[in-house]
Amino acid sequence: MFSISRPLLLEEKNSWLLKITCIFWLFAKLIGWRVWTTYRLFPTAPLFESFDHISPAVHLVLFLLQVLFIVMLLFPNKNKWVLIGLLAAEIFSCLFDQSRLQPYEYQYMFIIFIFIINRNSQKIIPAAVIFILASTYFYSGLSKLNEAFVHVMWTKVILRSFFKLPPQVAGRHLLYYSGYLAGIVELVAGLGLLFPGIQKTAATVLILMHLFILILLGPLGLRYNEIVWPWNVAMILYLYTLFLRKNGDRFTFGPIFAGWNKLVFIAWGVLPALNFIDCWDYYLSSSIYSERTPKMIICISDTAKCRPLKRFFQYNSLNNCKGSAVINIQHWALTEMNSAPYSEIRVYKILQTKLEKEYPASGLSYFYIDKIKR
């Protein structure tokens, strides 16, 4: 342990960054354990069709190995092969089911990668993690600058569902369009993490944002998507450890443009920009809760022919389904696995093919909401 009254030394800082990652990654694994196994009705969506023949036992063994490696990393004398083993298990598991590659998973995997490639260059580790955090907030804020986010997340979810404002108040122009400020503040604060003069202010703003998210989604709020609760706590602790805790070192970002660290720069600095021209995945571009991600709705003509799915039915008046029973793929995934589906049309097509094979007499039809107003 360390005293909060003295500067945090480099090795201590790195140790805490790894501990934070492992502790809250473990929480996420346990909350969403079904997504890492095949003990569920929600179909797997492997990256390659040949991976569909992988035994359920392999999924389970990989999950248990992940938990074991994460626990081992919480103890002193961490072996680099444990880091490599954890990263390998995570990569293979995500290849076997793309729904596992959630934004927090992608971030944690890269932090482990940073520890592997910089094992002999400890000073680079905090700078690389800071770059990932800055990129996350920058692209997350940028992705929220669209009408769908303002209409759905800001107005319907935050103003009306959480703050209980009546529609006529939430719909007032000044209040309605102030929703764009959420994305702007996050974007600017993310960039602020890169500049020493304003890092503490930016970190404080972002910590307050995460506290609000925890209240909004947590037990005191909407009680929604609990698998991201640990991630928000981890982000608060990353920000505190890197920027608000007394530090004995200063870091430069030059090294992330060299060696294997270039992969961090490309994956977090360059590739997310391609998402805005539909050339890179949403969840790999920090586009969570932006309302830009594709949606999938399943309409069911004969519910008697797919009784196992009954607990995921939602009876509503969607024009697409003409009053039929409906399954919103987001609702199904969160209800059964405590984890969102991987929001890409290619993944939804895999799910569609598997459901048609599993329930051929149910009269299933599918609707994709792909082009969100930006």
N, C-alpha and C positions, 0 to 999 in steps of 0.2 A: 504494500500500500504506500501511498505517498501523502505527504502533508500538503494541504491546499495553500499554505502560507509561503511556499518557496516555488521558484520556477520549475516547470516540468522539463526534465532532461529528455534528450532525443530518444533514447532507448525506452524510457518510460512512456513517452508519447506514443511511440509505435506499438508498444505492448498493449496500451489501452485502446488504440484504434483496432487492433486485432481482437481484443476481448469484446469490445462493443459489437463488432461484426459477428462474432461467434455466438454470443449470448442471444442477440435478437434474431439472428438467423435460425437458431435452435427453436426459439419461440414460434417463429413462422412455420418451421417444419412440423412442429407438434400440432399447431392449430389447423394446418392444412394437410395433415398426413395422408388423406385419401388421394390427393392429387399426385402424390409420389408413389402410389401403389395402383393396382388395378381392381381393388375391392370397392367398386362403385359402378353405377349405371352409365355415368357420363363417359363417352367413348374416348379412347386415347387418339392422339393425332400425331403420329410419328413424322419426322421430317422426310424419311424415305419409306416407301411402301414395304420394302423387305423387312423393316423393323417391326412390322405388324405381327410377325411370327415369334417375337421374343416372348419367352415364358414369363408368366406372372411372377414366378419365383425370382427372376432376374431383377425385375422392378423392385421387389421387396428387399433383396440383398443390397442393391445399390442404395436404397433409402437407409437401411440400417448402417451401411458403411459411412454414409454422409453424416449421420448422427454421431457415430463413433469418432470419426475424424474431427468433427466440430468440438466434441467434448474433450478430446485429446489436446486440442489447441488452446484450451482454457488453462492448461497447466504449464509450468515452466519447462525449459529445455525443449522447445518446439523443434521437431525434426523437419527439414525441408521436404522430406518424402511424405510426411503427413499432409502438408500443404498441397503437394502435387497430387497425392491420392485423392484428396477432397475435391480439387478442381476437376480431375479426370472423372470421378464419379458423378459430379454435377453435370458435366458436359454430356456424358453418355445418357444420363437420365433425361435430360432435356431433349436430346435427339430422339429418344423413344416416345416422348410426348411433349409437343410444343407448348401445351397449356402450362407447363411448369416454368417456362421462361418468363416469369413475371418481372416487372421493373426492378423490384427489390432484389430478386434473384440475380438478375443481370449485373446489378451494381455490386452485390456481395462477391460474385464470381470474379469481377475485375479487381476488387480490392485484394482478394487472395492472390490473383495473378501478379499484382504489384508487389506483394510481399515476396513472391517466388523470384521474380526477375531482379529485385533490388536487395536481395539478401545480404550482399556485400557492399551495398551503397545505401545505408540506412537513411541518409539525409534526403534522398529522393522520395521516400515513401510518403511523408506528409504532403509534399508539394503535389504529387500525383493524385493523392486522395482529394486534396483541395480542388484540383482541376476537375475531377469527376463531380464533386459537389456543385461547383460553379456551373458546369455544363448542364447538370440536372435541372437546376433552378432556371437557368437561362432558357433552355428549350421548353421546359414545362411552362414557364410564363409566356413565352412566345406562342405556344400552341393554344393558350387560352384566349388569345386575342381574336375571337370569332363570335359571331352572333349566337351560335348554338350554345356555347358555354354561358353566355350572358342570360339567354332565355331559360335554359334548363338548370344548370348548376347554381348560378347566382340567384335567379329570380324564384324558380320553383323549389329548389332544394334549400338554399340558405335563407332567403327572405321569407318564403311562405311556410315551408315545412319546419325549419328550425326556429326562426324568429317569430313565426305565427302571424306575419303581417297579412292583412286582407288583400285580395287581388288588386283593388283599386289603389291601394297605397304602394304595393310592390311594383305596380305597372307605371307609376309616374316616371316621366322621362329622366329626370335628374337621378333618381334612385336606381332606375333600371340600367341606364348606361354607365353608372358608376361601377358596374361589374367589370368593365374593362380595366379598371384600376388594379384589380387583383392580379391580373397577368402582368401588368406593367411593373408593379411593385416587386413581384417575384423575379421578374427578368432583371431589373436594375440591381436588386439586392444580390442576385447570383453573380452578376458581373463585379459587384463591389467586393466579393470575396477574393478577387485577384489583385486588389490594390491595397497595399499596407495601410495607407492613411485612413481608409474607411472600412477596413475588414471587420472591426468590432461592431460598428454600427450596423453593417449589413448582416452580420451573424445574429445580432440581437433581434432585428426585424424578422429574420427567417425563423428564429426560435419562437417568437410570438405567433408567427403563421402556423407552425407545427402544433403549438399548444391549442390554437383555435381549431385546427383540423381534428385533434384528439377529442376536443369537447364536442365538435360537430358530429363525428362518426362514432364516438365512444359511448359508454353506458349512460352518460348524462345527456346524450343527444339522440341521434338517429339509430344508434346501435347497428351500424352497417359496416360490412366488409372488415371484420375484426382482424383479418390476416395482415392488414396494413398498419394496425395500431403499433405493433413492435417496431416496424420500420420508422414510423414517425418519432418514436422515442429514441431510436438509434441515431436518427438525423440530428436531433437536439443534442445528444451527447457528442457526436462528431463535431458539431459547431462549437460546443463549449470547450472540448479538448483542444481543438485546433486554434481557436481565436480568443476565447474569453478566459481560459485558464492561463496563468502566468507561464510564459514560455521562455526558455533560455536560448532559443535558436531562431534565426530568420531563414526563410526558404526562397529559392528562386525557381522559376518554372522552365528555365533553359533545358535541364536534363530530360524533360519529357519529350523533347524533339529528337532524342538520340537513342540508339540501341532498340531494345525490345519495348521501351517506353513509348516509342512512336505508335505502337498499336493502341495504346491508351488514348493518345492524341487523336488518332484517326477515328477510333470507335466512338469517342465522346465529343470530339471537337468538330469533326467533318461529316461523318455519316448521318447524324441526326438531321442535318440540314436537308438531306436528300428525301426525308419523309414528306416535305412540303411539295415535292414533285412526284410523290407516290413511288419512290424508289428505295425506301428503307422502312422497316416495320415501326409501327406506332410505339409499341412497348419498349423498343430499343432506342427510342427517341424521346423518352421522358414525357410522352403524350398521354399521361394518365389523368382522368377526370377533366379532359379538355372538351369532351363531347364531339371530338373529331373522329373517333374510332368507329369502325363499321359495327353494325348491329345485326343480329339474326333472330328472326321470329319463325316459329314452327306452328302451323295450323293443323289441327287434327280432326278428320272427318268422323272416324269411328273410334271413340275412346275405349270401347270394350276390347279392342285388339291390341292395346298397348297399356294394360293395367299397371305394370311396374312403374310407369311414368306418372301415375295419377297425382302423386303428391307435388308434382311440379306444374300441374295445370293452373292456368289463370283464365277464368272466364271473364271476358270483357267484350266490348263492342268495337274492336278493331275492324275497320272497313276491309282490310286485307283478308280477314278470316271469316267475314260474314256471320259473326256470332258463334263460330265454332270455338272449341277449346283451344287455348293458346299456350305454348311454352316459349317464354323468353329465355334465350340461351344463357344470358347473364344471370337471371334468377335461378335457373337450374344449377349452374355451376356453383354459385355462392351458397345455395341451399344445401347441396349435397357435399361439396368439397371445401367449403369455406374459402374458395379461391375463384377469381374471375376467369372466364375463358380467355384464350389468346386471341385478341381482337384483330384477326386478319381473315379476309375472304377465303384465302386458300385453305385455312384451317377449318372454316365453316363448311367448305365443300367436302372435306374429309369426313366431318361429322355427319353431313347429310348422307353421304354414300353408306356409312355404317348404319345409320338409323333406318334407311330404306331396306337394307338387308335384314336388319333385326326385326323390324315391324312392317312387313310388306303389305299387310291387309288393313293398315290403319288409315290409309288415305292421307298421308302426310304431305303437306306442301310447305314451301319455304320462301321467305321473303328476306332479302338483304337490304339494309339501309347503308349504303356505301358512301355516297357523295354528300358529306355534311357541309352545310354552308359555312364558309370560312371568312 
